[in-house]
């Protein structure tokens, strides 16, 4: 009986060691992958498949895995010095948005897909911008963004990568080109102002021509306008008005009589034109 107890006490450390090994192996074999991740599993170096999301098991020391994030990733393409089609040097930077749609190909077809997308974005940006003129680069950004997105998406498709969007962040121009564009914009504003001024002069001349025809029909109206102008000038107390001729009493009475005859006719013509 005593011998059996001694053997049992000696076996306890061995059982504890075995339990520890089993727990360690279980911990090494249990894997949990989030909803937005996938695990590309290899068994003895050979591709086994894609696991996840959720809980799964690996055989310790035999299976290995590589995590792949399926969320959209933004890649900041640094500024590139590019010569446009019309020989203007500009600095252009962009942002590329992509995601992995095939984890298996993104691991087995290319070593580092993130770095590859960045390098491919730089070269494609230089190629596309170098084929457009400066005016198109400044005014047709949407078309250029779409063209970049289509080219990158086509090139990255064998890698299991989907390029969702490409946007140009900023276009930096040389200082001399900025001054030239400012002068061009100022000249355009002056051109519009002169056109507006000339249009105003044309409309004023047209109205004055109509007024001259009315004065030609009614000469007394010219004298009435002259008197109205004198009244407006006379409001300034510090001015002396000198007229070419002074009206006598007979002339004044004749002018008043002419006014009484002309005013009803002018009202009738005004109503006819208004109708």
Backbone as CSV, one residue per row, in Angstrom:
resi,resn,N_x,N_y,N_z,CA_x,CA_y,CA_z,C_x,C_y,C_z
1,UNK,0.835,-1.208,0.000,0.000,0.000,0.000,0.867,1.254,0.000
2,UNK,1.887,1.252,0.823,2.799,2.394,0.900,3.539,2.581,-0.405
3,UNK,3.901,1.498,-1.070,4.599,1.587,-2.366,3.741,2.189,-3.451
4,UNK,2.466,1.840,-3.440,1.548,2.424,-4.443,1.380,3.921,-4.244
5,UNK,1.334,4.337,-2.988,1.211,5.776,-2.728,2.452,6.524,-3.199
6,UNK,3.632,5.896,-2.981,4.878,6.548,-3.424,4.900,6.679,-4.945
7,UNK,4.455,5.641,-5.636,4.423,5.699,-7.112,3.443,6.769,-7.590
8,UNK,2.283,6.911,-6.886,1.293,7.939,-7.251,1.842,9.335,-7.078
9,UNK,2.576,9.584,-6.011,3.170,10.913,-5.798,4.239,11.213,-6.845
10,UNK,4.990,10.200,-7.244,6.010,10.408,-8.276,5.397,10.674,-9.652
11,UNK,4.171,10.168,-9.922,3.524,10.367,-11.228,2.857,11.734,-11.351
12,UNK,2.596,12.421,-10.236,1.919,13.724,-10.300,2.682,14.752,-11.130
13,UNK,3.972,14.927,-10.957,4.679,15.891,-11.815,4.609,15.550,-13.299
14,UNK,4.654,14.265,-13.601,4.573,13.861,-15.006,3.200,14.195,-15.583
15,UNK,2.132,13.953,-14.807,0.783,14.282,-15.279,0.606,15.793,-15.452
16,UNK,1.164,16.525,-14.534,1.078,17.990,-14.637,1.818,18.486,-15.881
17,UNK,2.974,17.889,-16.153,3.737,18.287,-17.340,2.975,17.959,-18.622
18,UNK,2.355,16.781,-18.639,1.577,16.393,-19.827,0.381,17.325,-20.014
19,UNK,-0.292,17.663,-18.902,-1.426,18.586,-18.992,-0.992,19.953,-19.497
20,UNK,0.160,20.393,-19.032,0.686,21.691,-19.482,0.959,21.673,-20.980
21,UNK,1.531,20.556,-21.457,1.808,20.446,-22.899,0.512,20.453,-23.705
22,UNK,-0.486,19.718,-23.198,-1.764,19.677,-23.915,-2.410,21.056,-23.974
23,UNK,-2.401,21.759,-22.845,-2.987,23.116,-22.811,-2.233,24.044,-23.759
24,UNK,-0.912,23.931,-23.786,-0.106,24.784,-24.677,-0.430,24.498,-26.144
25,UNK,-0.555,23.206,-26.473,-0.871,22.844,-27.859,-2.263,23.334,-28.261
26,UNK,-3.212,23.236,-27.324,-4.549,23.743,-27.622,-4.532,25.257,-27.831
27,UNK,-3.777,25.950,-27.000,-3.677,27.402,-27.145,-3.044,27.787,-28.477
28,UNK,-2.078,26.980,-28.909,-1.415,27.259,-30.183,-2.297,26.896,-31.376
29,UNK,-3.207,25.976,-31.190,-4.027,25.525,-32.313,-5.314,26.342,-32.483
30,UNK,-5.772,27.004,-31.433,-7.012,27.776,-31.514,-6.719,29.156,-32.088
31,UNK,-7.477,29.540,-33.096,-7.335,30.860,-33.707,-8.714,31.506,-33.850
32,UNK,-8.744,32.829,-33.666,-9.982,33.598,-33.814,-9.711,34.737,-34.790
33,UNK,-10.522,34.821,-35.832,-10.374,35.844,-36.868,-11.602,36.752,-36.833
34,UNK,-11.375,38.054,-36.893,-12.471,39.018,-36.860,-13.274,38.996,-38.169
35,UNK,-14.407,39.678,-38.138,-15.305,39.677,-39.292,-14.653,40.272,-40.532
36,UNK,-13.817,41.284,-40.357,-13.204,41.967,-41.500,-11.843,41.371,-41.868
37,UNK,-11.502,40.221,-41.315,-10.223,39.582,-41.606,-10.437,38.180,-42.180
38,UNK,-9.414,37.688,-42.862,-9.372,36.312,-43.322,-7.963,35.769,-43.063
39,UNK,-7.883,34.443,-42.907,-6.594,33.788,-42.663,-6.280,32.847,-43.822
40,UNK,-5.154,33.089,-44.455,-4.678,32.193,-45.517,-3.789,31.154,-44.843
41,UNK,-4.210,29.868,-44.878,-3.564,28.802,-44.116,-2.671,27.967,-45.038
42,UNK,-1.463,27.668,-44.542,-0.512,26.807,-45.253,-0.208,25.600,-44.367
43,UNK,-0.160,24.400,-44.954,0.202,23.179,-44.240,1.464,22.597,-44.857
44,UNK,2.520,22.643,-44.052,3.837,22.190,-44.521,4.240,22.912,-45.810
45,UNK,3.908,24.215,-45.861,4.290,25.051,-46.993,3.328,25.063,-48.152
46,UNK,2.367,24.164,-48.152,1.404,24.098,-49.246,0.121,24.832,-48.840
47,UNK,-0.482,25.503,-49.831,-1.690,26.267,-49.558,-2.832,25.332,-49.187
48,UNK,-3.437,25.587,-48.042,-4.555,24.771,-47.577,-5.899,25.437,-47.886
49,UNK,-5.963,26.759,-47.790,-7.212,27.468,-48.052,-7.319,28.716,-47.199
50,UNK,-8.511,29.315,-47.241,-8.791,30.549,-46.505,-9.765,30.226,-45.385
51,UNK,-9.441,30.643,-44.177,-10.273,30.407,-43.003,-10.804,31.730,-42.455
52,UNK,-11.942,31.614,-41.754,-12.513,32.774,-41.074,-13.731,33.306,-41.808
53,UNK,-14.441,34.210,-41.127,-14.142,34.718,-39.772,-14.633,33.765,-38.699
54,UNK,-14.230,34.013,-37.444,-14.660,33.194,-36.334,-13.543,32.304,-35.796
55,UNK,-13.943,31.195,-35.199,-13.019,30.288,-34.532,-12.671,29.114,-35.445
56,UNK,-11.367,28.763,-35.487,-10.923,27.572,-36.217,-9.637,27.071,-35.568
57,UNK,-9.183,25.888,-36.018,-8.041,25.236,-35.386,-6.924,25.024,-36.403
58,UNK,-5.705,25.132,-35.903,-4.508,24.822,-36.685,-3.726,23.718,-35.988
59,UNK,-3.010,22.948,-36.784,-2.141,21.917,-36.216,-0.812,22.576,-35.866
60,UNK,-0.461,22.596,-34.606,0.792,23.273,-34.211,2.008,22.699,-34.933
61,UNK,2.922,23.598,-35.285,4.191,23.284,-35.941,4.014,22.715,-37.354
62,UNK,2.800,22.541,-37.777,2.549,22.019,-39.128,1.837,23.068,-39.982
63,UNK,0.823,23.682,-39.387,0.064,24.715,-40.105,0.577,26.101,-39.731
64,UNK,0.509,27.004,-40.695,0.816,28.426,-40.471,-0.211,29.267,-41.221
65,UNK,-0.368,30.493,-40.804,-1.384,31.335,-41.439,-0.867,32.757,-41.594
66,UNK,-1.505,33.490,-42.527,-1.217,34.907,-42.763,-2.550,35.638,-42.740
67,UNK,-2.658,36.651,-41.896,-3.885,37.437,-41.814,-3.952,38.449,-42.951
68,UNK,-5.160,38.623,-43.475,-5.396,39.609,-44.534,-6.590,40.469,-44.122
69,UNK,-6.411,41.793,-44.176,-7.481,42.733,-43.827,-8.305,43.030,-45.081
70,UNK,-9.621,42.881,-44.974,-10.505,43.096,-46.124,-11.088,44.502,-46.182
71,UNK,-10.762,45.353,-45.231,-11.299,46.714,-45.233,-10.616,47.575,-46.296
72,UNK,-11.287,48.683,-46.656,-10.713,49.615,-47.637,-9.523,50.336,-47.013
73,UNK,-8.434,50.388,-47.742,-7.195,51.008,-47.276,-6.902,52.235,-48.140
74,UNK,-6.480,53.318,-47.491,-6.110,54.547,-48.210,-4.593,54.621,-48.321
75,UNK,-4.103,54.796,-49.519,-2.661,54.904,-49.786,-2.363,56.323,-50.243
76,UNK,-1.513,57.000,-49.519,-1.132,58.376,-49.852,0.054,58.347,-50.810
77,UNK,-0.188,58.707,-52.045,0.882,58.754,-53.048,1.619,60.082,-52.902
78,UNK,2.909,60.075,-52.611,3.637,61.332,-52.401,3.695,62.170,-53.673
79,UNK,4.051,63.427,-53.497,4.075,64.373,-54.625,5.066,63.913,-55.697
80,UNK,4.596,63.977,-56.941,5.403,63.587,-58.090,5.634,64.801,-58.985
81,UNK,6.873,65.031,-59.353,7.196,66.105,-60.301,6.992,65.574,-61.716
82,UNK,6.029,66.168,-62.420,5.620,65.651,-63.729,5.621,66.797,-64.735
83,UNK,6.032,66.506,-65.959,5.963,67.454,-67.066,4.717,67.130,-67.885
84,UNK,3.805,68.081,-67.991,2.558,67.857,-68.718,2.804,67.845,-70.222
85,UNK,1.748,67.586,-70.958,1.852,67.491,-72.412,2.282,68.799,-73.036
86,UNK,1.911,69.947,-72.424,2.316,71.247,-72.943,3.558,71.797,-72.237
87,UNK,4.407,70.887,-71.707,5.730,71.204,-71.172,5.679,72.153,-69.974
88,UNK,4.790,71.889,-69.033,4.719,72.634,-67.777,5.009,71.657,-66.645
89,UNK,5.976,71.997,-65.799,6.334,71.136,-64.679,5.397,71.404,-63.510
90,UNK,4.726,70.363,-63.038,3.780,70.492,-61.933,4.095,69.431,-60.889
91,UNK,3.654,69.693,-59.667,3.749,68.714,-58.591,2.365,68.174,-58.261
92,UNK,2.169,66.880,-58.386,0.847,66.269,-58.203,0.961,65.139,-57.186
93,UNK,0.055,65.128,-56.210,-0.057,63.999,-55.294,-1.494,63.488,-55.313
94,UNK,-1.678,62.264,-54.847,-2.993,61.616,-54.965,-3.203,60.652,-53.796
95,UNK,-4.430,60.147,-53.705,-4.807,59.139,-52.710,-5.488,57.987,-53.446
96,UNK,-5.060,56.765,-53.148,-5.628,55.564,-53.754,-6.393,54.799,-52.675
97,UNK,-7.620,54.411,-52.993,-8.435,53.608,-52.089,-8.605,52.207,-52.705
98,UNK,-8.215,51.191,-51.960,-8.313,49.831,-52.485,-8.716,48.880,-51.361
99,UNK,-9.121,47.677,-51.738,-9.437,46.617,-50.782,-9.086,45.278,-51.408
100,UNK,-8.889,44.279,-50.551,-8.579,42.914,-50.990,-9.890,42.151,-51.144
101,UNK,-10.131,41.619,-52.321,-11.330,40.813,-52.528,-11.010,39.323,-52.650
102,UNK,-9.725,38.996,-52.844,-9.308,37.588,-52.915,-8.058,37.427,-52.045
103,UNK,-8.220,37.047,-50.769,-7.044,36.928,-49.878,-6.013,35.936,-50.373
104,UNK,-6.462,34.882,-50.998,-5.524,33.851,-51.450,-4.552,34.396,-52.487
105,UNK,-5.079,35.107,-53.483,-4.199,35.652,-54.522,-3.330,36.786,-53.995
106,UNK,-3.863,37.582,-53.050,-3.088,38.707,-52.531,-1.851,38.247,-51.757
107,UNK,-1.855,36.994,-51.271,-0.702,36.467,-50.542,0.205,35.643,-51.451
108,UNK,-0.391,34.878,-52.342,0.398,33.952,-53.158,0.917,34.565,-54.456
109,UNK,0.300,35.628,-54.942,0.697,36.191,-56.236,1.699,37.326,-56.125
110,UNK,1.768,37.967,-54.951,2.670,39.109,-54.804,3.196,39.139,-53.375
111,UNK,4.421,39.622,-53.220,5.068,39.576,-51.905,4.435,40.562,-50.927
112,UNK,4.340,41.846,-51.311,3.792,42.887,-50.438,2.834,43.731,-51.269
113,UNK,1.559,43.407,-51.204,0.601,44.075,-52.095,0.431,45.559,-51.755
114,UNK,0.564,45.940,-50.497,0.429,47.351,-50.130,1.532,48.202,-50.777
115,UNK,2.770,47.736,-50.655,3.893,48.447,-51.272,3.772,48.447,-52.795
116,UNK,3.289,47.329,-53.353,3.135,47.244,-54.803,2.090,48.237,-55.314
117,UNK,0.978,48.382,-54.589,-0.046,49.347,-54.989,0.513,50.769,-54.934
118,UNK,1.303,51.066,-53.913,1.905,52.399,-53.793,2.838,52.698,-54.965
119,UNK,3.722,51.768,-55.294,4.655,51.982,-56.395,3.919,52.069,-57.735
120,UNK,2.930,51.216,-57.918,2.166,51.244,-59.162,1.380,52.547,-59.285
121,UNK,0.879,53.063,-58.163,0.163,54.346,-58.188,1.069,55.485,-58.605
122,UNK,2.313,55.495,-58.146,3.240,56.566,-58.520,3.536,56.549,-60.023
123,UNK,3.863,55.372,-60.547,4.198,55.301,-61.972,2.981,55.594,-62.854
124,UNK,1.813,55.112,-62.464,0.614,55.371,-63.262,0.239,56.851,-63.216
125,UNK,0.413,57.478,-62.069,0.127,58.909,-61.958,1.026,59.717,-62.885
126,UNK,2.307,59.382,-62.936,3.218,60.096,-63.841,2.855,59.869,-65.303
127,UNK,2.479,58.642,-65.648,2.141,58.345,-67.038,0.883,59.089,-67.484
128,UNK,-0.147,59.085,-66.649,-1.425,59.692,-67.046,-1.318,61.208,-67.091
129,UNK,-0.748,61.813,-66.055,-0.649,63.275,-66.022,0.281,63.770,-67.128
130,UNK,1.294,62.997,-67.483,2.199,63.409,-68.558,1.544,63.426,-69.919
131,UNK,0.360,62.832,-70.058,-0.326,62.783,-71.349,-1.429,63.834,-71.487
132,UNK,-1.626,64.666,-70.471,-2.682,65.679,-70.518,-2.049,67.065,-70.441
133,UNK,-2.775,68.063,-70.926,-2.314,69.440,-70.846,-2.698,70.051,-69.502
134,UNK,-2.093,71.195,-69.193,-2.299,71.818,-67.887,-3.754,72.222,-67.678
135,UNK,-4.378,72.783,-68.716,-5.778,73.202,-68.575,-6.685,72.012,-68.267
136,UNK,-6.442,70.885,-68.921,-7.238,69.688,-68.646,-6.970,69.152,-67.238
137,UNK,-5.733,69.264,-66.785,-5.393,68.803,-65.441,-6.112,69.617,-64.379
138,UNK,-6.319,70.906,-64.647,-6.967,71.775,-63.664,-8.488,71.728,-63.743
139,UNK,-9.035,71.465,-64.920,-10.490,71.546,-65.089,-11.183,70.191,-65.227
140,UNK,-10.432,69.136,-65.549,-11.049,67.828,-65.781,-10.493,66.782,-64.818
141,UNK,-10.515,67.104,-63.545,-9.968,66.187,-62.546,-10.793,64.906,-62.440
142,UNK,-12.100,65.038,-62.574,-12.949,63.848,-62.456,-12.601,62.819,-63.530
143,UNK,-12.380,63.292,-64.749,-12.018,62.361,-65.820,-10.663,61.714,-65.566
144,UNK,-9.708,62.509,-65.075,-8.379,61.965,-64.789,-8.448,60.963,-63.644
145,UNK,-9.232,61.284,-62.603,-9.390,60.344,-61.482,-9.982,59.012,-61.955
146,UNK,-10.995,59.100,-62.810,-11.619,57.882,-63.312,-10.650,57.073,-64.165
147,UNK,-9.868,57.757,-64.972,-8.893,57.056,-65.822,-7.827,56.361,-64.975
148,UNK,-7.333,57.039,-63.933,-6.357,56.422,-63.033,-6.949,55.200,-62.334
149,UNK,-8.193,55.325,-61.888,-8.838,54.214,-61.185,-9.001,52.994,-62.096
150,UNK,-9.388,53.225,-63.345,-9.568,52.113,-64.269,-8.243,51.412,-64.573
151,UNK,-7.179,52.183,-64.762,-5.873,51.579,-65.074,-5.355,50.776,-63.885
152,UNK,-5.415,51.352,-62.689,-4.917,50.656,-61.499,-5.757,49.414,-61.187
153,UNK,-7.063,49.520,-61.371,-7.918,48.375,-61.097,-7.610,47.215,-62.045
154,UNK,-7.334,47.545,-63.291,-7.001,46.506,-64.262,-5.671,45.836,-63.935
155,UNK,-4.691,46.626,-63.494,-3.366,46.074,-63.214,-3.324,45.282,-61.914
156,UNK,-4.138,45.648,-60.936,-4.110,44.974,-59.634,-5.106,43.825,-59.527
157,UNK,-5.945,43.638,-60.528,-6.931,42.560,-60.467,-6.281,41.171,-60.337
158,UNK,-5.179,40.860,-61.027,-4.549,39.533,-60.828,-4.028,39.317,-59.414
159,UNK,-3.833,40.390,-58.654,-3.349,40.263,-57.281,-4.486,40.074,-56.272
160,UNK,-5.738,40.092,-56.736,-6.856,40.026,-55.813,-7.159,41.351,-55.151
161,UNK,-6.778,42.452,-55.809,-6.954,43.799,-55.265,-7.983,44.536,-56.110
162,UNK,-8.907,45.241,-55.459,-9.902,46.071,-56.129,-9.646,47.521,-55.765
163,UNK,-9.294,48.341,-56.760,-9.106,49.782,-56.555,-10.470,50.451,-56.690
164,UNK,-10.964,50.999,-55.605,-12.314,51.580,-55.594,-12.339,53.030,-56.042
165,UNK,-11.270,53.782,-55.784,-11.268,55.201,-56.165,-9.842,55.725,-56.142
166,UNK,-9.617,56.764,-56.960,-8.351,57.507,-56.979,-8.701,58.989,-57.063
167,UNK,-8.124,59.788,-56.192,-8.401,61.230,-56.189,-7.093,62.008,-56.175
168,UNK,-7.023,63.031,-57.022,-5.883,63.951,-57.001,-6.065,64.915,-55.838
169,UNK,-5.063,65.015,-54.981,-5.175,65.887,-53.815,-4.863,67.339,-54.164
170,UNK,-3.735,67.570,-54.790,-3.292,68.946,-55.030,-2.419,68.984,-56.279
171,UNK,-2.539,70.080,-57.004,-1.695,70.335,-58.169,-0.904,71.612,-57.888
172,UNK,0.400,71.478,-57.733,1.261,72.618,-57.428,1.893,73.133,-58.713
173,UNK,1.736,74.444,-58.951,2.252,75.064,-60.165,3.478,75.913,-59.846
174,UNK,4.357,76.131,-60.830,5.494,77.032,-60.619,5.024,78.457,-60.345
175,UNK,5.879,79.229,-59.661,5.513,80.600,-59.288,5.243,81.459,-60.512
176,UNK,6.055,81.300,-61.556,5.835,82.079,-62.772,4.508,81.762,-63.430
177,UNK,4.123,80.476,-63.418,2.843,80.094,-63.997,1.676,80.655,-63.190
178,UNK,1.824,80.721,-61.867,0.767,81.310,-61.034,0.578,82.788,-61.351
179,UNK,1.688,83.503,-61.546,1.577,84.926,-61.891,0.922,85.107,-63.256
180,UNK,1.285,84.249,-64.211,0.692,84.352,-65.548,-0.805,84.072,-65.504
181,UNK,-1.205,83.079,-64.720,-2.627,82.772,-64.614,-3.390,83.880,-63.911
182,UNK,-2.748,84.536,-62.934,-3.394,85.664,-62.265,-3.613,86.823,-63.236
183,UNK,-2.605,87.079,-64.084,-2.761,88.139,-65.086,-3.856,87.791,-66.092
184,UNK,-3.909,86.524,-66.469,-4.948,86.096,-67.409,-6.336,86.280,-66.801
185,UNK,-6.484,85.910,-65.527,-7.784,86.078,-64.868,-8.145,87.558,-64.752
186,UNK,-7.152,88.408,-64.438,-7.422,89.840,-64.326,-7.830,90.423,-65.682
187,UNK,-7.131,89.996,-66.747,-7.488,90.482,-68.087,-8.894,90.041,-68.478
188,UNK,-9.262,88.832,-68.104,-10.609,88.350,-68.401,-11.657,89.179,-67.673
189,UNK,-11.385,89.545,-66.415,-12.317,90.390,-65.668,-12.453,91.770,-66.304
190,UNK,-11.314,92.334,-66.747,-11.364,93.634,-67.416,-12.152,93.545,-68.719
191,UNK,-11.986,92.449,-69.446,-12.738,92.279,-70.694,-14.241,92.261,-70.432
192,UNK,-14.645,91.518,-69.411,-16.072,91.458,-69.087,-16.600,92.816,-68.649
193,UNK,-15.778,93.547,-67.862,-16.223,94.867,-67.406,-16.414,95.822,-68.581
194,UNK,-15.493,95.766,-69.549,-15.615,96.652,-70.706,-16.814,96.279,-71.572
195,UNK,-17.073,94.982,-71.682,-18.250,94.557,-72.453,-19.527,95.049,-71.783
196,UNK,-19.594,94.920,-70.460,-20.773,95.389,-69.730,-20.925,96.899,-69.871
197,UNK,-19.789,97.606,-69.783,-19.842,99.065,-69.930,-20.303,99.463,-71.333
198,UNK,-19.784,98.787,-72.359,-20.190,99.088,-73.729,-21.664,98.776,-73.950
199,UNK,-22.150,97.681,-73.350,-23.561,97.343,-73.462,-24.437,98.411,-72.802
200,UNK,-23.970,98.925,-71.666,-24.709,100.012,-71.022,-24.742,101.262,-71.884
201,UNK,-23.612,101.574,-72.517,-23.569,102.731,-73.408,-24.517,102.542,-74.592
202,UNK,-24.557,101.333,-75.125,-25.454,101.071,-76.254,-26.912,101.253,-75.852
203,UNK,-27.291,100.721,-74.700,-28.663,100.879,-74.249,-28.994,102.344,-73.964
204,UNK,-28.028,103.062,-73.355,-28.268,104.484,-73.079,-28.421,105.272,-74.379
205,UNK,-27.582,104.939,-75.378,-27.681,105.642,-76.662,-29.014,105.361,-77.336
206,UNK,-29.490,104.122,-77.218,-30.784,103.795,-77.809,-31.910,104.583,-77.161
207,UNK,-31.876,104.680,-75.837,-32.914,105.441,-75.127,-32.822,106.926,-75.468
208,UNK,-31.599,107.443,-75.566,-31.419,108.862,-75.909,-31.902,109.143,-77.324
209,UNK,-31.714,108.179,-78.221,-32.214,108.371,-79.583,-33.742,108.458,-79.590
210,UNK,-34.391,107.610,-78.793,-35.848,107.698,-78.684,-36.275,109.044,-78.103
211,UNK,-35.517,109.515,-77.089,-35.843,110.816,-76.507,-35.658,111.940,-77.522
212,UNK,-34.604,111.842,-78.360,-34.358,112.872,-79.367,-35.492,112.925,-80.388
213,UNK,-36.008,111.750,-80.752,-37.134,111.729,-81.684,-38.371,112.375,-81.068
214,UNK,-38.575,112.162,-79.777,-39.711,112.789,-79.109,-39.522,114.302,-79.031
215,UNK,-38.282,114.726,-78.725,-38.008,116.174,-78.678,-38.186,116.817,-80.057
216,UNK,-37.846,116.024,-81.111,-37.996,116.550,-82.468,-39.473,116.787,-82.797
217,UNK,-40.325,115.908,-82.300,-41.765,116.104,-82.531,-42.326,117.255,-81.715
218,UNK,-41.758,117.476,-80.535,-42.273,118.497,-79.616,-41.108,119.372,-79.169
219,UNK,-40.763,120.423,-79.900,-39.620,121.277,-79.548,-39.775,121.939,-78.185
220,UNK,-41.022,122.200,-77.771,-41.219,122.838,-76.474,-40.714,121.944,-75.355
221,UNK,-40.745,120.632,-75.540,-40.283,119.716,-74.507,-38.791,119.886,-74.227
222,UNK,-38.021,120.281,-75.242,-36.595,120.534,-75.035,-36.409,121.676,-74.058
223,UNK,-37.219,122.735,-74.241,-37.137,123.883,-73.334,-37.587,123.515,-71.923
224,UNK,-38.584,122.654,-71.832,-39.036,122.194,-70.518,-37.920,121.401,-69.818
225,UNK,-37.238,120.566,-70.568,-36.149,119.801,-69.996,-35.031,120.714,-69.527
226,UNK,-34.791,121.796,-70.302,-33.760,122.753,-69.914,-34.117,123.425,-68.599
227,UNK,-35.384,123.826,-68.471,-35.808,124.460,-67.215,-35.712,123.478,-66.046
228,UNK,-36.075,122.210,-66.280,-35.960,121.212,-65.215,-34.514,121.040,-64.779
229,UNK,-33.606,121.067,-65.743,-32.180,120.956,-65.415,-31.720,122.158,-64.598
230,UNK,-32.185,123.351,-64.963,-31.824,124.553,-64.210,-32.346,124.466,-62.771
231,UNK,-33.534,123.923,-62.612,-34.087,123.796,-61.257,-33.230,122.867,-60.419
232,UNK,-32.784,121.755,-61.011,-31.945,120.831,-60.274,-30.606,121.450,-59.910
233,UNK,-30.059,122.256,-60.838,-28.781,122.905,-60.551,-28.959,123.978,-59.480
234,UNK,-30.096,124.657,-59.489,-30.325,125.761,-58.558,-30.412,125.304,-57.111
235,UNK,-30.534,124.024,-56.849,-30.570,123.540,-55.474,-29.252,123.749,-54.761
236,UNK,-28.176,123.837,-55.532,-26.885,124.150,-54.934,-26.817,125.648,-54.683
237,UNK,-26.777,126.046,-53.405,-26.863,127.470,-53.049,-25.612,128.254,-53.423
238,UNK,-24.494,127.579,-53.562,-23.236,128.270,-53.810,-22.877,128.340,-55.285
239,UNK,-23.832,128.121,-56.180,-23.561,128.146,-57.617,-24.313,129.301,-58.262
240,UNK,-23.685,129.884,-59.284,-24.288,130.965,-60.078,-24.597,130.414,-61.454
241,UNK,-25.846,130.505,-61.876,-26.285,129.952,-63.151,-26.356,131.093,-64.159
242,UNK,-25.702,130.941,-65.288,-25.730,131.925,-66.375,-26.317,131.230,-67.591
243,UNK,-27.460,131.718,-68.092,-28.109,131.147,-69.267,-27.784,131.968,-70.491
244,UNK,-27.770,131.386,-71.667,-27.439,132.143,-72.885,-28.429,133.275,-73.151
245,UNK,-29.694,133.042,-72.955,-30.723,134.054,-73.211,-31.683,134.094,-72.043
246,UNK,-32.239,135.239,-71.791,-33.235,135.410,-70.747,-34.599,135.534,-71.412
247,UNK,-35.567,134.896,-70.842,-36.910,134.913,-71.407,-37.637,136.187,-70.992
248,UNK,-38.309,136.787,-71.964,-39.177,137.918,-71.654,-40.534,137.437,-71.188
249,UNK,-41.351,138.376,-70.817,-42.682,138.010,-70.310,-43.522,137.370,-71.407
250,UNK,-43.444,137.923,-72.633,-44.233,137.341,-73.722,-43.774,135.913,-74.040
251,UNK,-42.435,135.723,-74.046,-41.915,134.383,-74.315,-42.317,133.395,-73.223
252,UNK,-42.311,133.868,-71.996,-42.694,132.993,-70.898,-44.148,132.578,-71.008
253,UNK,-45.046,133.550,-71.363,-46.453,133.207,-71.512,-46.645,132.213,-72.647
254,UNK,-45.899,132.409,-73.735,-46.005,131.474,-74.851,-45.515,130.087,-74.467
255,UNK,-44.441,130.035,-73.648,-43.920,128.753,-73.204,-44.927,128.034,-72.319
256,UNK,-45.578,128.781,-71.430,-46.577,128.168,-70.541,-47.752,127.636,-71.348
257,UNK,-48.195,128.444,-72.365,-49.299,127.981,-73.206,-48.908,126.718,-73.972
258,UNK,-47.644,126.693,-74.460,-47.185,125.508,-75.170,-47.119,124.290,-74.261
259,UNK,-46.729,124.512,-73.006,-46.678,123.409,-72.040,-48.058,122.812,-71.816
260,UNK,-49.073,123.700,-71.708,-50.438,123.203,-71.480,-50.945,122.388,-72.657
261,UNK,-50.468,122.715,-73.877,-50.910,121.957,-75.035,-50.135,120.646,-75.189
262,UNK,-48.853,120.655,-74.823,-48.006,119.489,-75.065,-48.227,118.388,-74.009
263,UNK,-48.454,118.784,-72.763,-48.550,117.780,-71.698,-49.648,116.758,-71.918
264,UNK,-50.914,117.141,-72.289,-51.919,116.095,-72.548,-51.535,115.148,-73.680
265,UNK,-50.893,115.703,-74.719,-50.489,114.848,-75.840,-49.408,113.858,-75.413
266,UNK,-48.470,114.334,-74.560,-47.427,113.430,-74.073,-48.013,112.323,-73.215
267,UNK,-49.035,112.662,-72.416,-49.672,111.627,-71.591,-50.341,110.576,-72.472
268,UNK,-51.055,111.009,-73.531,-51.730,110.060,-74.419,-50.715,109.136,-75.105
269,UNK,-49.579,109.744,-75.566,-48.567,108.914,-76.220,-47.947,107.915,-75.223
270,UNK,-47.802,108.401,-73.989,-47.254,107.495,-72.961,-48.189,106.337,-72.698
271,UNK,-49.525,106.608,-72.638,-50.469,105.511,-72.396,-50.476,104.536,-73.581
272,UNK,-50.399,105.100,-74.821,-50.391,104.225,-75.996,-49.162,103.317,-76.022
273,UNK,-48.015,103.878,-75.684,-46.791,103.053,-75.653,-46.865,102.022,-74.543
274,UNK,-47.448,102.412,-73.412,-47.574,101.455,-72.298,-48.542,100.344,-72.611
275,UNK,-49.658,100.664,-73.342,-50.606,99.605,-73.738,-50.004,98.698,-74.760
